[in-house]
Amino acid sequence: MRDVAVRAGALLEKLTIERGEAATGAYRNQVTVWTPRFDIRAELLEDVREEEPTEAGSRITIKASFLIRYVADLKMTDRLIWGGERFNIVGLKVLGRRQAIQIDAKRIGP
């Protein structure tokens, strides 16, 4: 395994990690309440914006990849906020000897 160096000067993006918890709504239905867990600095590896035609116009899909220092309390069911946009985590890859994590994310919504 090769070592992965996470340079402190490259961690320019701020991510907020949120975790969903089940709760009972006003009408006794199950709802997911998202609460912020922690903020973390990240390096932006890739930012892809694709435009998809739809019946009502077009929809922009944003996919992003980030590199962060290793955090043990990160799950695939979490989501992140970057630049005011909410993203689902679609991939987590541990790099090196638990030195870094690559996060692949896709924007939620239209």
Backbone as CSV, one residue per row, in Angstrom:
resi,resn,N_x,N_y,N_z,CA_x,CA_y,CA_z,C_x,C_y,C_z
1,MET,0.831,-1.172,0.000,0.000,0.000,0.000,0.883,1.245,0.000
2,ARG,0.477,2.206,-0.784,1.273,3.426,-0.828,0.722,4.446,0.162
3,ASP,1.596,5.333,0.603,1.178,6.384,1.523,0.502,7.506,0.745
4,VAL,-0.480,8.101,1.363,-1.209,9.210,0.762,-0.968,10.436,1.622
5,ALA,-0.424,11.464,1.024,-0.146,12.692,1.767,-1.309,13.663,1.572
6,VAL,-1.913,14.070,2.666,-2.962,15.082,2.631,-2.309,16.383,3.052
7,ARG,-2.150,17.285,2.087,-1.482,18.556,2.364,-2.468,19.527,3.016
8,ALA,-2.060,20.131,4.105,-2.936,21.056,4.834,-3.297,22.266,3.979
9,GLY,-2.388,22.719,3.131,-2.655,23.878,2.287,-3.661,23.617,1.187
10,ALA,-3.930,22.345,0.895,-4.870,21.996,-0.169,-6.296,21.819,0.340
11,LEU,-6.492,21.829,1.651,-7.823,21.616,2.226,-8.587,22.940,2.257
12,LEU,-9.074,23.357,1.099,-9.682,24.678,0.960,-11.203,24.670,1.081
13,GLU,-11.826,23.527,0.917,-13.286,23.443,0.944,-13.770,23.046,2.338
14,LYS,-14.901,23.626,2.744,-15.497,23.267,4.040,-16.733,22.415,3.783
15,LEU,-16.774,21.234,4.398,-17.915,20.333,4.288,-18.575,20.206,5.651
16,THR,-19.887,20.148,5.666,-20.642,19.854,6.878,-21.264,18.483,6.699
17,ILE,-20.975,17.575,7.608,-21.504,16.221,7.556,-22.772,16.166,8.403
18,GLU,-23.864,15.668,7.818,-25.138,15.529,8.518,-25.492,14.049,8.636
19,ARG,-26.172,13.697,9.713,-26.631,12.321,9.918,-28.130,12.332,10.152
20,GLY,-28.830,11.431,9.483,-30.283,11.324,9.604,-30.681,10.437,10.770
21,GLU,-31.691,10.867,11.499,-32.220,10.096,12.620,-33.730,9.997,12.456
22,ALA,-34.276,8.824,12.724,-35.718,8.617,12.600,-36.442,9.318,13.743
23,ALA,-37.555,9.945,13.400,-38.379,10.630,14.400,-39.842,10.466,14.008
24,THR,-40.719,10.739,14.943,-42.151,10.662,14.685,-42.669,12.063,14.402
25,GLY,-43.357,12.217,13.269,-43.867,13.512,12.859,-45.149,13.882,13.578
26,ALA,-45.717,15.021,13.195,-46.929,15.535,13.830,-48.126,14.612,13.610
27,TYR,-48.121,13.885,12.501,-49.234,12.979,12.195,-48.868,11.523,12.480
28,ARG,-47.924,11.322,13.402,-47.449,10.005,13.827,-46.843,9.193,12.685
29,ASN,-46.279,9.886,11.721,-45.580,9.208,10.639,-44.071,9.288,10.874
30,GLN,-43.330,8.374,10.292,-41.879,8.357,10.451,-41.241,9.359,9.490
31,VAL,-40.437,10.237,10.013,-39.708,11.218,9.217,-38.230,11.139,9.582
32,THR,-37.390,11.600,8.673,-35.954,11.639,8.930,-35.559,13.067,9.277
33,VAL,-34.925,13.240,10.405,-34.448,14.546,10.854,-32.934,14.560,10.669
34,TRP,-32.448,15.521,9.883,-31.014,15.614,9.611,-30.388,16.618,10.570
35,THR,-29.386,16.174,11.319,-28.692,17.046,12.262,-27.218,17.115,11.893
36,PRO,-26.626,18.304,11.936,-25.200,18.421,11.632,-24.359,17.671,12.660
37,ARG,-23.385,16.895,12.195,-22.504,16.132,13.080,-21.188,16.881,13.301
38,PHE,-20.517,17.251,12.208,-19.242,17.950,12.337,-18.902,18.627,11.015
39,ASP,-18.011,19.613,11.100,-17.457,20.283,9.925,-16.060,19.741,9.689
40,ILE,-15.682,19.663,8.419,-14.366,19.137,8.081,-13.847,19.867,6.851
41,ARG,-12.542,20.029,6.785,-11.904,20.655,5.628,-11.592,19.582,4.598
42,ALA,-11.686,19.919,3.315,-11.494,18.932,2.255,-10.801,19.560,1.051
43,GLU,-10.195,18.692,0.252,-9.610,19.092,-1.026,-10.565,18.641,-2.124
44,LEU,-10.932,19.544,-3.013,-11.822,19.213,-4.119,-11.013,18.523,-5.210
45,LEU,-11.343,17.267,-5.490,-10.642,16.512,-6.524,-11.312,16.668,-7.879
46,GLU,-12.635,16.676,-7.885,-13.374,16.719,-9.150,-14.740,17.343,-8.922
47,ASP,-15.168,18.153,-9.884,-16.481,18.789,-9.839,-17.061,18.713,-11.250
48,VAL,-18.025,17.827,-11.467,-18.601,17.610,-12.793,-20.045,18.083,-12.779
49,ARG,-20.377,18.951,-13.719,-21.752,19.446,-13.846,-22.278,19.016,-15.211
50,GLU,-23.368,18.237,-15.178,-23.971,17.736,-16.407,-25.392,18.257,-16.511
51,GLU,-25.796,18.619,-17.727,-27.151,19.107,-17.949,-27.949,18.019,-18.659
52,GLU,-29.076,17.630,-18.060,-29.942,16.596,-18.623,-31.244,17.237,-19.086
53,PRO,-31.650,16.991,-20.337,-32.937,17.542,-20.779,-34.104,16.805,-20.119
54,THR,-35.121,17.550,-19.728,-36.340,16.982,-19.141,-37.545,17.595,-19.854
55,GLU,-38.733,17.156,-19.480,-39.955,17.667,-20.107,-40.155,19.155,-19.840
56,ALA,-39.784,19.598,-18.663,-40.013,20.992,-18.275,-38.797,21.878,-18.501
57,GLY,-37.795,21.402,-19.182,-36.588,22.203,-19.406,-35.354,21.345,-19.307
58,SER,-34.532,21.627,-18.310,-33.327,20.824,-18.106,-33.006,20.753,-16.620
59,ARG,-32.282,19.708,-16.247,-31.883,19.516,-14.856,-30.365,19.394,-14.826
60,ILE,-29.748,20.068,-13.882,-28.293,20.031,-13.749,-27.929,19.046,-12.652
61,THR,-27.089,18.074,-13.000,-26.596,17.095,-12.041,-25.172,17.481,-11.665
62,ILE,-24.898,17.544,-10.373,-23.557,17.881,-9.895,-22.987,16.673,-9.173
63,LYS,-21.816,16.232,-9.618,-21.093,15.149,-8.955,-19.754,15.715,-8.518
64,ALA,-19.348,15.405,-7.305,-18.097,15.945,-6.775,-17.338,14.864,-6.021
65,SER,-16.012,14.977,-6.033,-15.145,14.081,-5.263,-14.256,14.932,-4.374
66,PHE,-14.105,14.498,-3.130,-13.323,15.231,-2.147,-12.307,14.306,-1.506
67,LEU,-11.224,14.870,-1.017,-10.219,14.142,-0.249,-10.157,14.784,1.133
68,ILE,-10.356,13.962,2.175,-10.319,14.464,3.547,-9.352,13.622,4.360
69,ARG,-8.967,14.149,5.516,-8.192,13.333,6.451,-9.090,12.233,6.992
70,TYR,-8.492,11.145,7.454,-9.264,9.988,7.908,-10.146,10.358,9.096
71,VAL,-11.419,9.996,9.019,-12.393,10.196,10.088,-13.090,8.863,10.298
72,ALA,-13.099,8.364,11.519,-13.695,7.052,11.779,-15.220,7.105,11.785
73,ASP,-15.797,8.249,12.084,-17.250,8.355,12.253,-17.916,8.902,10.989
74,LEU,-17.721,8.244,9.858,-18.313,8.661,8.593,-18.973,7.449,7.957
75,LYS,-20.243,7.598,7.558,-21.006,6.467,7.027,-21.582,6.813,5.658
76,MET,-21.927,5.770,4.907,-22.541,5.962,3.596,-23.930,6.593,3.708
77,THR,-24.591,6.429,4.840,-25.933,6.981,5.010,-25.915,8.459,5.389
78,ASP,-24.741,9.015,5.663,-24.628,10.443,5.958,-24.788,11.233,4.663
79,ARG,-24.960,12.521,4.802,-24.927,13.396,3.639,-24.081,14.608,3.986
80,LEU,-23.682,15.359,2.971,-22.812,16.504,3.221,-23.376,17.751,2.573
81,ILE,-22.975,18.877,3.137,-23.350,20.182,2.604,-22.066,20.858,2.145
82,TRP,-22.063,21.278,0.885,-20.903,21.956,0.315,-21.422,23.116,-0.531
83,GLY,-21.013,24.308,-0.202,-21.426,25.488,-0.954,-22.929,25.733,-0.922
84,GLY,-23.580,25.363,0.182,-25.014,25.561,0.302,-25.855,24.482,-0.359
85,GLU,-25.235,23.526,-1.023,-25.942,22.428,-1.695,-25.821,21.159,-0.869
86,ARG,-26.874,20.347,-0.859,-26.854,19.066,-0.147,-26.484,17.952,-1.117
87,PHE,-25.589,17.070,-0.672,-25.102,15.970,-1.496,-25.272,14.654,-0.752
88,ASN,-25.694,13.605,-1.482,-25.679,12.246,-0.950,-24.296,11.661,-1.164
89,ILE,-23.818,10.887,-0.222,-22.538,10.199,-0.376,-22.802,8.918,-1.150
90,VAL,-22.139,8.764,-2.299,-22.331,7.576,-3.127,-21.108,6.665,-3.107
91,GLY,-19.993,7.141,-2.544,-18.805,6.309,-2.466,-17.826,6.801,-1.415
92,LEU,-17.274,5.859,-0.654,-16.227,6.151,0.332,-15.073,5.196,0.064
93,LYS,-13.873,5.746,-0.064,-12.704,4.903,-0.292,-11.594,5.330,0.666
94,VAL,-11.145,4.392,1.502,-10.051,4.677,2.433,-8.742,4.526,1.672
95,LEU,-7.890,5.537,1.747,-6.623,5.541,1.019,-5.460,5.416,1.990
96,GLY,-4.427,4.725,1.567,-3.242,4.564,2.405,-3.546,3.727,3.628
97,ARG,-2.782,3.928,4.655,-2.993,3.230,5.933,-3.872,4.084,6.836
98,ARG,-5.129,4.193,6.461,-6.089,5.048,7.176,-5.595,6.483,7.300
99,GLN,-5.072,7.000,6.209,-4.570,8.369,6.217,-5.561,9.350,5.613
100,ALA,-6.329,8.893,4.624,-7.249,9.786,3.928,-8.473,8.999,3.470
101,ILE,-9.534,9.731,3.174,-10.755,9.149,2.638,-11.154,9.962,1.413
102,GLN,-11.467,9.255,0.334,-12.019,9.908,-0.842,-13.532,9.757,-0.788
103,ILE,-14.234,10.883,-0.863,-15.698,10.895,-0.820,-16.211,11.242,-2.211
104,ASP,-17.065,10.397,-2.761,-17.762,10.688,-4.009,-19.196,11.038,-3.644
105,ALA,-19.696,12.157,-4.164,-21.019,12.637,-3.770,-21.798,13.117,-4.983
106,LYS,-23.125,13.068,-4.864,-24.018,13.523,-5.922,-25.070,14.426,-5.300
107,ARG,-25.370,15.533,-5.985,-26.298,16.527,-5.440,-27.715,15.979,-5.339
108,ILE,-28.410,16.375,-4.279,-29.788,15.972,-4.042,-30.717,16.990,-4.698
109,GLY,-31.753,16.513,-5.349,-32.788,17.394,-5.866,-32.571,17.821,-7.295
110,PRO,-33.474,18.694,-7.784,-33.446,19.094,-9.198,-32.365,20.040,-9.544
